[in-house]
Amino acid sequence: MTYHIDRLVSEHQGRGRCIGKSYARPPWNETWSHEAAIENVIYVRETPRSIALAAIDGGKVLGIALGIRQRRHAGPFIYLNELSVLPEAQGAGIRTALLSAVFETASAEGCNSVWLISKRDGELSEFYRRCGFAVGDSLALYSKSN
């Protein structure tokens, strides 16, 4: 498999499929419609100051990283909304390459950190820890349904 990391544009085929297929598996086990996945990609990609990257192989999207630049009291940072890799492309270093590209972009644009929300335990947690992320002990994720 030969892939390269590039900016994600609307012409890239499979950008929604990447989210749908990766979230359908553990630990998420979520069912995404194609329309919902595409809407999520478009929303982040069209947000001012967003980062939208893709791992591309022969025109096919194998993985995506979507983030939005924000600012806090400690300076600018990137909130990483999505980091998804097709199940059949996992294990080829794509997730690591995309995350490295996010870090490079963050550094080039003066951001001092990257934040994300993920499962506290399991394979993804281990991956993020290997990449230098730490689990915050002072923050909680709050959610309320209508």
N, C-alpha and C positions, 0 to 999 in steps of 0.2 A: 504494500500500500504506500503510495507516494502522495503526500498532501502538502499544502502550503496554507499559511494563515494569511487572511486578507480581510478587508472591510466587508461586512455583510451588506449587500444591496438587494433591492427588491427583485432583481432578475435571477438571483440565486434560487434554484429549485430545491425543494426539500427542507427549507428552513423551519416550517411548521411541523413537518414529519419528525424532525429531530427531537423537538420537545415532546410530542405525543408519544413516540416510541420509548424515549428514555424515562419518562414519568410513569409509563404503564408497568414498569418493573419495580421490584423491591429496591429501596425501602418505601417508595412513594405509593405504588399501586393505584395511581390516579388514571381516570379515563378522560383524556382531552379530545374534544372534537377538533378537526382540522381548522375550522373557522376560529375557534378560541385560541389555538396555538398561534395561528397567523396574526390574529389581533394583538396578542401579547408581544410578538416580535415587532410588529409595526409600531405599536405604542412606544416601546422603549427606543427603537431605532429612530423614530421621528421626534423624540423628546430632545429639546435643546441640550447640548453638552453631553450627549449620550455616547457610549462606546458600543459598537456592534461589530463583532469579529466572527469569522467563520473559518473552519478547517475545510478546505476544498480539495477534492480529488477528482480530476476529470470533469469539472463542472458540477459535481454532486457535493452537497453539504453533508459532511460527516459529523460536525459538531459546531456549536455556537456558544459565544460568550456575550452577554448583554449587560451593560451597566450604565449607571447615570452618575455623573460628577455632581457632588454636593459639597457644601461647606458647613463646618462646625466651628466651634470656638478654637479648636486646636489646628484648624486649617482645612484645606480641601481634601476630599477623599473620594473614592469610587465605591458606590453601593453596587455590588454585583447581583443583579436580578436573576440571571440565568447562566448556568454552565451545564450544557447538555451535550452528550455524545451518543450517537446511534449505538444501540446494543451490539450490533455486528462489527462496529469499529472500535469498541472498547478494548483496552489492553495494548494499543499501538502508540501510546504516549500523547494522544490528541488532547485529552483533558489537561495534562501538564503543559503542553505547548500553548493551548489557549490561555491558561492561567498565567503563564510566563509573558505572553503578549499583553495581557491586561496589566500586569505589573510594569512592563516596559512603557506602556501608554500612560499609566498613572505617574510614573517617574518623570517622563518627558513633559507632562502637563502640570507638574508641580504638586501632585497629590501625595500626601504623606502616608496614606494607608488605603487598604481595600477592606470593605466590610461585606459580610454575606450572612444569610440565614440558611441553616441546614439542620439535618438530624444531629442530635447530640452524640449518638453512638453509631457504631457500625463502620462499614467500608468507607463511606463518604467522609465521615468524621476523621477517620485515620488518614485518608488522603489529604484533607485540609491541614491536619496537624503536621504531616510530613512536609507540606509546602510552607510551613512556618506560621500558620494561623494558630491562635489561641482561643479557647472557649472563654467568653466573658463570664465572670461570676456575679456581676452587678446588674446585668440587663435581663429582661424577660420579654418574651413575645406575647402581646395581648391581642386577643381576637374577639369580635362580637358579631354574631350573625343577625341579619334583619329578620 
